[in-house]
């Protein structure tokens, strides 16, 4: 049947047999007519807008993914590593000289290169910042996360140096740092003075637990604030404040040790006849407490044997006008000093003797200067053991 016949057949139908008017050839041809120009332009614009919106939406999703760090580094936009070098009861911290976290104490470390392993990052950064990578034994790795989206990942590599390695290692700092110093773990700077990574490591309970687990048994960490009495000497001047307390006077001493013996001196004044250590008051010319201790050491015994500071004990005593803060540095001498070295100056003392440390801690308090009695007390046995390699 032809198309024309079909249309004529439809036209012969009665109007009441159909719901609508008969379909004509004109009606069918109208279906294939081109839409008006304005309608076509509107449709084109709508389609183009839909494509643009879809593209923008895709870009937004991609940007959002990258913003949240969803990449091969497990959510990290920035990856880095640093060395937590521990020796005895101390950790090595560097004072930063940078526009980022300037004048804070942090770890030798930095950002990882593409494809670089974490341990290799820590070793490379240590070499760049301190001149060489010290000999140490890796005890563990702790991942820290910082940033608004926890996108900054920094792995702290805990590494232990023995006494010989510590004595041999002399950091040669690059321009990124001002100073390298061994800080006692029980007397670290306040959180405000620490690099954010170190502060987080000590303040976050989970991270701190990991650090304690990685450290050699028996070591104590500072609380979230500086341990009582362990205020860095250079941070405060005479008659300055430490928390709510006034520091009226500062002093420093040096306790030298070799082969289980320590150098003690019987004093002429300020506790005459009692055993004490080389030391005295810190003055304005001393750069810090350690400089004061070294000056007093030379003043009281002459040129000292070669030595390396491995710890410190800070003694706080309350005086009439405030707190008297005295830092006692624990220094191991070159082997043989206890048999070969003799003091050449004794202006303030009757005598100087090398005394077995185990015997010294048994001496009655009546025979000891109050400062030495405090240092040899049971509270400081762990620090003495770690510094001098003697089990007490």
C-alpha positions in Angstrom: 0.0 0.0 0.0 1.3 3.4 -1.0 1.8 6.2 1.5 -0.8 8.3 -0.3 -3.4 5.6 0.1 -2.7 5.3 3.8 -3.3 9.0 4.3 -6.6 8.9 2.3 -7.7 6.0 4.4 -7.2 8.0 7.6 -9.1 10.9 6.1 -12.2 8.7 5.6 -12.5 7.8 9.3 -15.4 9.4 11.1 -14.5 12.2 13.5 -16.2 10.5 16.4 -14.1 7.4 15.8 -10.9 9.3 16.6 -9.8 11.2 19.7 -8.2 13.9 17.6 -8.5 15.5 14.2 -7.4 13.4 11.1 -3.6 13.4 10.4 -2.9 15.0 7.0 0.2 15.0 4.8 0.9 18.5 6.0 1.0 17.3 9.6 3.5 14.6 8.8 5.8 16.8 6.8 5.8 19.4 9.6 7.6 16.9 11.9 10.7 17.2 9.7 10.8 20.9 9.4 13.9 22.7 10.8 13.3 24.6 14.1 13.3 28.4 14.0 16.8 30.0 14.1 16.3 31.5 17.6 15.2 28.1 19.1 18.3 26.4 17.5 20.6 29.0 19.0 19.1 28.6 22.4 19.5 24.8 22.3 23.1 25.2 21.3 23.8 27.6 24.1 22.2 25.3 26.6 24.3 22.3 25.4 27.5 24.4 25.6 26.7 25.6 29.1 26.1 22.0 30.2 29.5 21.0 28.8 31.3 23.9 30.6 29.5 23.2 33.9 30.5 19.5 33.6 34.1 20.4 33.0 34.2 22.8 35.9 32.7 20.1 38.1 35.3 17.6 37.1 38.1 20.1 37.7 36.7 20.9 41.2 36.5 17.2 42.1 40.1 16.7 40.9 41.3 19.8 42.9 39.4 18.6 46.0 41.1 15.2 45.8 44.5 16.7 45.5 43.7 19.2 48.3 43.0 16.4 50.6 46.1 14.6 49.6 44.6 11.5 48.1 47.7 10.4 46.3 50.3 7.6 46.4 51.9 9.0 49.6 48.9 7.9 51.6 47.3 11.4 52.0 50.4 13.5 52.2 50.9 16.7 50.3 54.4 17.1 51.9 56.7 14.2 53.0 59.8 14.6 55.1 62.0 13.0 57.8 64.4 13.9 60.5 66.8 12.3 63.1 66.0 12.1 66.8 69.6 11.5 67.9 69.7 10.3 71.4 72.8 9.6 73.5 72.8 8.7 77.1 69.9 10.8 78.6 70.2 13.6 76.0 68.8 14.4 72.5 70.6 16.6 69.9 68.6 19.6 68.8 69.4 22.3 66.3 68.4 26.0 66.7 66.9 27.1 63.5 68.0 30.1 61.4 65.1 30.3 58.9 62.1 32.3 58.0 60.0 29.2 58.9 60.0 28.4 62.7 63.0 30.6 63.3 64.7 30.4 66.6 63.1 27.1 67.5 64.9 23.9 68.5 64.3 21.1 66.1 65.7 18.0 64.5 68.2 17.7 61.6 65.9 16.9 58.7 63.8 18.1 55.8 61.6 17.2 52.8 62.0 14.0 50.8 63.1 14.0 47.2 60.8 12.3 44.7 61.0 8.5 45.2 63.4 8.8 48.1 63.1 6.4 51.1 62.4 7.9 54.5 65.7 6.8 56.1 67.7 8.1 53.1 66.0 11.5 53.5 67.0 11.6 57.2 70.6 10.7 56.4 70.9 13.1 53.5 69.4 16.0 55.5 71.6 15.3 58.5 74.7 15.3 56.2 73.6 18.6 54.6 72.8 20.4 57.9 75.5 19.0 60.2 78.4 18.2 57.8 78.2 14.5 58.2 75.9 11.6 59.2 76.8 10.5 62.7 77.2 6.8 63.5 74.0 5.6 65.2 71.7 2.6 65.6 68.1 3.1 64.4 65.6 2.2 67.2 62.4 3.1 65.5 60.4 5.4 63.2 57.4 7.6 64.2 55.1 9.2 61.7 53.7 12.6 62.6 50.9 14.4 60.8 50.3 18.2 60.8 48.3 20.8 58.8 44.6 21.6 58.6 44.0 18.4 56.7 46.8 16.4 58.3 48.5 16.6 55.0 52.1 17.2 56.2 53.8 13.9 57.0 57.1 13.9 58.8 58.8 10.7 60.0 61.0 11.0 63.1 63.8 8.4 62.9 64.9 7.6 66.5 68.6 6.8 66.4 71.0 6.0 69.3 74.6 7.1 69.5 77.0 5.5 71.9 79.4 7.5 74.0 82.3 7.1 71.7 80.3 8.2 68.6 79.0 11.2 70.5 82.4 12.3 71.6 83.8 12.0 68.0 80.9 13.8 66.4 81.3 17.5 66.0 78.4 19.1 64.0 79.4 21.6 61.3 76.2 23.5 60.8 75.1 25.1 57.5 73.3 28.4 57.2 69.9 26.9 58.2 70.9 26.6 61.9 72.5 28.8 64.6 73.5 26.2 67.2 73.6 22.5 68.0 73.1 21.4 71.6 72.5 18.2 73.6 69.4 18.7 75.7 68.4 16.4 78.6 65.3 14.5 77.7 63.9 15.3 81.2 64.5 19.0 80.7 63.7 20.0 77.2 62.7 23.6 76.1 59.1 24.7 76.5 56.7 23.9 73.6 56.9 27.5 72.4 60.7 27.1 71.9 60.4 23.8 70.0 59.9 23.2 66.3 56.3 22.1 65.7 57.3 18.5 64.9 59.2 18.1 68.2 56.4 19.8 70.2 53.8 17.5 68.6 56.0 14.5 69.4 56.0 15.4 73.1 52.4 16.7 73.4 50.4 14.1 71.5 49.8 11.1 73.9 50.0 8.5 71.1 53.2 9.9 69.6 54.8 10.3 73.0 54.0 6.7 73.8 55.6 5.6 70.6 58.7 7.7 71.4 59.0 6.2 74.9 58.7 2.7 73.5 61.5 3.4 70.9 63.9 5.0 73.4 66.3 2.9 75.5 64.6 1.6 78.7 64.7 3.9 81.7 64.8 7.2 79.9 62.4 9.9 81.1 60.8 12.5 78.8 59.9 16.0 79.8 56.3 16.8 80.3 54.4 19.1 78.0 56.2 22.1 79.5 59.8 22.3 80.5 60.7 20.1 83.4 60.8 21.9 86.7 64.1 23.6 87.1 65.3 22.7 83.7 65.1 26.2 82.2 67.8 26.8 79.6 70.4 29.2 81.1 70.6 31.4 78.0 66.8 31.9 77.9 66.7 34.0 81.1 69.0 36.7 82.4 69.7 37.6 86.1 66.5 38.6 88.0 64.3 37.4 85.2 61.2 35.2 85.5 60.8 31.5 85.0 57.0 30.9 85.0 55.8 32.7 88.1 59.2 32.5 89.9 62.0 35.1 89.9 65.5 33.8 89.0 67.7 35.8 91.3 71.0 34.1 90.7 72.5 31.6 88.2 75.5 29.4 88.5 77.1 26.4 86.8 79.5 23.6 87.6 81.3 20.8 85.8 81.4 17.2 87.1 84.2 15.3 85.3 84.1 11.5 85.1 86.4 8.8 83.8 86.3 5.0 84.3 83.7 5.1 87.0 85.4 7.9 88.9 84.5 11.6 89.3 86.7 14.6 90.1 85.7 16.0 93.5 87.3 19.0 95.3 87.3 19.8 99.1 86.3 23.4 99.4 88.0 26.1 101.4 84.8 28.3 101.8 81.1 28.1 101.1 80.9 24.8 103.0 84.6 24.5 104.1 85.9 21.0 104.2 83.0 19.5 102.2 83.4 17.8 98.9 82.2 19.7 95.9 82.8 20.4 92.2 84.5 23.1 90.1 81.9 25.8 89.6 80.6 29.2 90.5 78.3 32.1 89.6 77.4 32.9 86.0 78.2 36.5 85.0 77.1 38.8 82.2 80.1 37.9 80.0 79.2 34.3 79.9 77.3 33.3 76.7 75.3 30.7 78.7 75.6 28.3 81.7 77.9 26.0 79.8 80.3 28.8 79.1 80.2 29.7 82.8 81.0 26.1 83.8 83.9 25.9 81.4 85.3 29.2 82.7 85.0 28.1 86.3 86.6 24.8 85.6 89.7 26.4 84.2 89.8 28.9 86.9 89.8 26.2 89.7 91.8 23.3 88.3 93.8 24.8 85.4 93.7 23.4 81.9 91.2 20.5 82.1 91.5 17.2 80.3 89.6 16.7 77.1 86.0 16.2 77.9 82.5 15.8 76.4 79.3 17.0 78.1 76.8 14.1 78.1 74.1 15.3 80.5 73.1 17.9 83.0 71.3 18.3 86.3 69.6 21.6 87.1 69.3 22.4 90.8 66.8 24.9 92.0 67.1 26.4 95.5 64.9 29.1 97.0 66.8 32.1 98.3 65.7 35.4 100.0 65.2 37.2 96.8 64.1 34.4 94.4 65.2 31.2 92.9 68.9 30.2 92.7 69.3 28.2 89.5 72.5 26.1 89.2 73.3 23.9 86.2 75.7 21.0 86.7 77.1 19.5 83.5 78.1 15.9 83.5 81.2 15.4 81.3 83.1 12.3 80.4 86.8 12.8 79.9 89.2 11.2 77.5 90.2 7.7 78.8 93.0 7.7 81.4 92.3 11.2 82.8 91.6 9.8 86.3 95.2 8.4 86.4 97.1 11.0 84.4 95.4 14.3 85.2 96.1 16.4 88.3 94.7 19.8 89.1 97.3 22.6 88.8 95.1 25.2 90.5 93.6 24.9 94.0 93.0 28.5 95.0 89.5 27.7 96.4 90.1 24.2 97.6 92.2 22.1 99.9 92.5 19.2 97.5 91.2 17.5 94.3 90.7 13.8 94.1 89.3 11.2 91.7 86.6 9.4 93.7 84.8 6.2 92.7 81.3 7.3 91.8 79.7 4.4 93.6 81.6 5.4 96.8 80.7 9.1 96.3 77.0 8.5 96.3 77.4 6.7 99.6 79.0 9.6 101.3 76.9 11.2 104.1 75.3 14.5 103.2 77.3 16.2 106.0 80.4 15.6 104.0 79.0 17.0 100.7 78.3 20.5 99.5 74.6 20.9 99.1 74.9 21.2 95.3 76.9 18.0 95.0 74.5 16.2 97.5 71.6 17.1 95.2 73.5 15.9 92.1 74.4 12.5 93.7 70.8 12.0 95.1 68.7 9.0 94.0 66.6 11.2 91.7 69.7 11.8 89.4 71.1 8.3 89.4 69.8 7.5 85.9 71.4 10.7 84.5 74.7 9.9 86.2 74.7 6.3 85.0 74.0 7.3 81.4 76.6 10.1 81.4 79.4 8.1 82.9 78.6 4.5 81.9 78.3 3.2 85.4 75.4 1.1 86.7 74.2 2.7 89.9 
